[in-house]
Amino acid sequence: MESSTYRALHDEGFARGYAEGFAEGFKEELSKTCRKLVESKLGHLPPEAEGIEQITDLDALDRLRDRLFASTSPQAVRAALRSIKR
């Protein structure tokens, strides 16, 4: 029989692990989406796009995705890539 303390700690650990795994998966998918947007708009992946995987801030990745999606010229795509904090 499990104690209520053990069960509470187990559940808390499980919830934390689940949330961290979800955030990591979401970050990976946002990074992939940004790379695909760059490739589709420029026809290739320029060196400036290599920093996308290093972005750990989900809000920053989300903003980058929005900027890339709204970009209507190669110059706008490159400006969005230059905005990546390295």
N, C-alpha and C positions, 0 to 999 in steps of 0.2 A: 504494500500500500504506500502511495506517495503522500508526503506531507503537503499541506497547503502552501508552505513557504517554498518548497522545491518546485511545486507546480507553477506558482506565480513567477519564480525566477526563470523557469524553463519557458513559460509563455512570453515573458518579457524579452528574453534572448531571441526567441524565434521571431517575434514581431520586429525587433531591431534588425536582425539578419535579413528578413524579408524586405524591409524598407530600404536597407543599404543595397541589396541586390537589385531591387526595382530601379533605384536611382542610377546605379551603374549601367544597367541595361538601357535605360532611357537616354543616358549620356552617349552611349555607343550608337544608338539609333539616330540621335540628333547629329552626331558627328558624321555618320554615313550619309544622312540626308544632305548635309551641307556640302560634303564632297561631291555628291551626285549633282547637286544644283550647279556647283562650279563647273564640273565637267560638261553638263548639258548646255550651259550658257557660253562657255569659252571653247568647247570642243576638246579640251585637254585639262590636265590638272597641273597648274603652274607651281613652282617652288613655294610661293607664298601660302599655298593651301596646306602645306605640311604641318603647320602649327595647329590645325583644327583638332587633332587628336589630343593635344596637350591641354586643351581648354577643360577645366574641371568645374567651372561655374555653369550650372544649368541655365540660369537666366541669361548669361552672356551667349551661350550657344543658341538659345532660343531667339535672342535678338539678331544674332548673325544669320540664322536661318531666314528670319523675316526680311532682313536687308538683302540677302541673296535672292530670295524669291521675288522681291519687288524690283530688283536690278533690271534695267532695260538696255544696258550697254556694257561692253567689256570693261570700260573705265569704272562704272559703278560696281561691278563685281570685284575688280582689283581694289577699289577703295574700301569695300567691305572687308576684304581679306587683310588689308593694311591695318584695319581697326583691331585685329586680333592682338591682345596683350600677350607678349612673350616673356 
